[in-house]
């Protein structure tokens, strides 16, 4: 079995103080992909860099207290790729790939466009540039799991208040159509939807800090494990951990009937 976790931490130091690493130690995960570190290497403690039993790999943003992704792995990879080779994207620390003989594990943090038109434009540019990379990954000869915060709710069943968000970043028609192309044209698999094609509120992974979104489960499903079909078809169990809150997102865990 291969056990993979994806978690947006909304600040690794904050998540640490809320018990994320204590929880991780109980999960027996092969990989934990984390996003939104909001830290640079000098901010990281020894436990954040290399939790017991794991090797830690990171792609930090250049801007302090912003973005950044990481992967905790039980096994050392053959190669680590930081970034997409696109300077303005890589400066924000949004892509980290660990390559093994038969598998690539990727931690991804797709931009949010909610803070203004300039960030929505940056999000659209990322999507445009990333589509070709996704096409190349399908042809790379390895199975691939992309874990992360995609900042897009794909379908109406993927958020509570879909009617009120039709013109908002994260549920724009252009964003949803792009994700449909990723799945249908390129052949990627949304692993959660593969196992639970019609589930609504149980699939949410993010809740606004405004109002009583968490208490009322007014959530969005924007954290995904999207995979190539070979490994995706082996997925046996998906869970979203909500017993503790480490950030405004909940960890998404998938068990695959697969081994390195």
N, C-alpha and C positions, 0 to 999 in steps of 0.2 A: 504493500500500500504506500502511496505517496500522499502526504498530508500537507496542504498548502493554505496559508493564511494571507489575507490582504487586509490592511488596516490603515486608514488615514488617521494619523495621530494628532493633527492640529497642534503641533508642537511636541517634539519628543521629550523635552524636559517636563512639560506639563503631564504628558501621558505616564512618564516615569513616576511622578509624584502621586499619580492616581492608581498605581499598581499594575500597569500594563506588563512590565517585565516579570512580575510575580506570576501573573496569569499565564504569560507565554511559557514559563518554565513548567507548567502543568499540562501543556497541550500536545507534547510529543510531535511537534510539527517538523517536517523536513525543511520547509521554507516558510519564512514570514516576510512578506513584502510590505514595506511601510512607506507612507507618503506624508508630505507636508511636515518635514522635520523642523523647519524654522530654526535651524542651528547650523553652525559651521564646526569644523573638526575641533577647534579649541573649546567649544561648548560641551563636547561629549565626554561623559565619564567612561571609565573602563567597562562598566557593565553595559552601557549603551553601545559602545563600540564592539564588544565581543561578549554577549551574554553566555553564561555557562553552556557549553555544548555546541556553540554556534560560531561561525565565522561571519563577521559583519562587513558589508561592502556598501559604499555610499556615493551618491552624486549630489554634492551640495550646490545650492544656489550661490551666486556671487554676492547678492544682496543679503545683508544680515537679517536674520529673523524671518526668512522668507523661503517658501517652497522646499525643495530638496526631497530626494527619495533614497531608499535603502533596501537591502535584502539581507536577511539573516539565513544562513545556509548550514546544514549539518555537514555537507561535503564541499570541499574546495573545488571550484570550477576550473575548467581548462583555460578559460579566458573570461575577462570582465570588460564590458563595453560601457563606458560612461558617455551618455549623450548620443545625439543623432548626427553629429558632424555639421550642425547648423548653428552658427555662433549665437544668434539672438535667442534661440530656443535653449541651447545648452547652458547659457548664462543663468537660466532660471532653475536648473537642476531638476529635470522632469523625466529622465529616462535612464534606467540602469538595467543592463542585461547580463546575466550569468549564463555562460555556455558550457554545456556538458556534451558528451559524445552523442547522446540521443535526444537531448532536451535543452531548451532555453527557457529560463525563468526571467521574467521582466517585471520590474516595478515601474509603474507609469503614473504620472500626475498631469492630466490634461488641464490646460488653463481654464479658469472660470472667467466668464464674461460679465458677471453680475455687477462689477464695480463701475462700469461705464463703457461708452462706445469704443474707446481705445483698447480696452481689454477684450471686448467682444471681437474686435478686428484681429487682435493677436490670437484669439482662440480659433477663429476661422482660418487664419494663416497656418497655425499649427495643424489643424485638421487637413488642410490641403496638402501640406508637405508630408504629413504622417501617413496619408493613404498609400502613397507609393512604397513607403517603408513596410507597411503592413502587407502589401502585395508581395514584396521581396521575401518577407519572413515566411510566408506560406510556402515558398519555393525553396527554402533554405536546406531542406533535407533532414531537419530535426523536428520533433514535436515542440510546440511552443505554448506556454501559458503566460498571458499578459494579465497581471494583477494590478488593480489600482482604481483610483478615483478618476472616472472619465468625465465627470461633471455634465453628464447628459442622462436624463431619464428617457428611455427609448419609446415606451408605449404608454397609453393612458393608464394602464393598470400599474405602472411603475411609480406613480405618485398619487397622493391623496387628492389634492386640489388641482386636477389637471385643467379644468375649465378656466380657472383663474390664472393659469401660468402659460397660456398659449403664446403670449407675447414676451415672456420672460426668458432670460438666458438659462440654459439647462433644459428647456423644453421647446425651443424654437423649431419650426418646421424644418429649417435647413440643417440643424444639428441632428434631429431625429432621422432625416433622410440620409444623412451621411453615415450614421450608425447602421441603418438598414443596408446600405451599400457594403459596409464592412462585413456584415454577416452574410448577405445574400449573394453579392457579386464575388467577394473574395473567399467566401466559404468558412469564415471564422464562426465559432460556436460560443454563444452566451450560455455558459455552463449552468447557471441557476435556472434559466428559462428552459434549458434542455430537460432538466429534472422536474421543474415545476412550471409548466407552460401557462397556467391560468391563475396562479396564486397572486393575491393583491397585497394587502397590508403586511403580511408576514415577511415580505421580501425587502422592506425598506432598510436602508443602511445609513441614512442621514436625516437629521431633524434640525430645523432652525432653532437657534437659541432664543428667538423672539416668541412672545406669547407663551402658550402651553403646548407647543408642537410635540414635544416628547410625551407629555402626559396624555395627550389626545391622539397620539400616533399619526400626526399629520406629517408624514415622512416622504422621502424620495428614495428610489433605488438608483443610485449613481455610482456605486462601487461594484466592480465586476471582476470575475475571472473569465476572460475570453480566450479560447484555446483553439488550436488546430483540432480537426475532427478526430484524429487517431486517439489522442489522449483524452479528449473531451468525452468520447463515447464510453470511456472506462469510468467516468465519474459515478460514484455510488451514493454519496451523501453530501448535502450542502447544509451548513448551519450558519446562523447569524447570532452572534453572542450579545445579549442585551442585559444580562444579570448585573453587570458592572458597566459604568460609563467612563471610558478612558478619554473620550473626546466627543465632538458632536457627530461622529460617525461610529458605526458598530463594526467589529471585525467580521469578515466573511471567510469561512473555512470550507474547503472542499477536500474530500477524500477520493483519490483516484486509485483504481486497481492497476497500478503501474509501478515500475521500479527503475531506478537509475541504472 
